[in-house]
Each structure stands twice: as structure tokens, then as C-alpha cells.
Amino acid sequence: MIAFRTLVRLRRLSEREGTRPGKEVMGLADALIACQLEYAVAGFFLSQAYAAYLYATLGIIVGFSKAMVPAPRRGVALQSTRMTAAAP
């Protein structure tokens, strides 16, 4: 489920760009979404035969996500997401 959400997020980000690389990213995201759906259907009928394909596609999705999400800029402080208690 997380892999599917990641692909949809990457597709939306590349759709905003509208450039040629953005369209190629959209195409790859669509292909990987279709791959995940096909795996779910085929794995339902032949679960053991498709066991190795899950890890291969998840690895491709993780690599694709890491390549497309820009790294934080140097010198920019990251905001803490931790909630702090208010002082009394």
C-alpha cells in the first residue's frame, strides 16, 4: 500500500512539471502502478510462483522514489516534527 501511495505521489509531482522528463516519470510511475496491481491479481492465484517478484518491484519503487525526491539543501535547518510540551 505504501508503494502504491509513493507512486501516485511521484506521478502527481511529475504531472505538475509538464516537461519531457516529467512525462517520462509519469510513464514509469504508471507502469509500476500497473505492475503492482498485476502482482496482486496474479499473486492471488499463484502465490508461491510470484513470491520473488514482490521484492524486485519494491526495490525498483524505492530506488525510483529516492532518485526523484530531491535531497535537502545544505545549510538549511530541518524543522523538527517532534511535539514539545508547553512550558507552564
N, C-alpha and C positions, 0 to 999 in steps of 0.2 A: 504494500500500500504506500509506503514511504517513497519507494522508487517511482511509482506512478505519479505521485504528487510532485516529486522533483522534476520529472519530465514535463509535466504540464506547466510548472513554473518556468522552466527554461524555455519552453515553447512561447509562452506569453512574453517573456523578456526579449526574445529574438523577433517576435512579431512586431514589437514597437519600433525596432530599428528600421526595418523595411529595406535594408541593403542586401546585396548579394550574399555575403556571409550569413546574414540573418536568415535568409531564405533557406540556405543550406543547413543551418542549425535547426530550423523548423522541420525540414525534411527528415533529418536524423532523429529528432525527438519524436516525430510521428511514427517512424519506422520502429523505434524502440518501444513506444507505447503499443503498437500492434504486436510486437514480439512478446511483450508481457501478457497481453490478452490471449494470444495464441498459446502461450505456455500454460496459462490457467486452464484453457479448454482441453488441450491435449494431455496435460498432466492429470486431469480428472479421469481420463480413460486409461492411460498408460503411465501410472505414477512413477514406477521404477525406471522406465525407459527414459524419462525426461529429467531425472534427478540431477545430472551434471549440468544441464543447460541453465538451470536457475542461477547457479553461482557464476557462470560465464556471463550471462546477461546483466546480473547485478554488478559485476566488476566493470563491465563496459559503461553502465549507467553512472557508477561512482566516478570513473575516470572522466566521462563526459561532463559531469557536474563540476568536478574540480577544474577542468580546463576552461569552462565557460564562466564561472563565477570569479570576478576579479578579486585579487588579493588586496587586503587593506593597505593603504599608502603608508609609507614610512613617516614617522614623525607625527602621526595623527593618533591621539589618545583614544583608546577604545572605551566606550561607555560601559559601565558595569550594569549588568542586568539583575544583580542581586538587590533584593529589597533590604533596606536598613531600617531599624526601629527608630521611631521619632524620639528625640530627647525629651524627657519630662520637664 
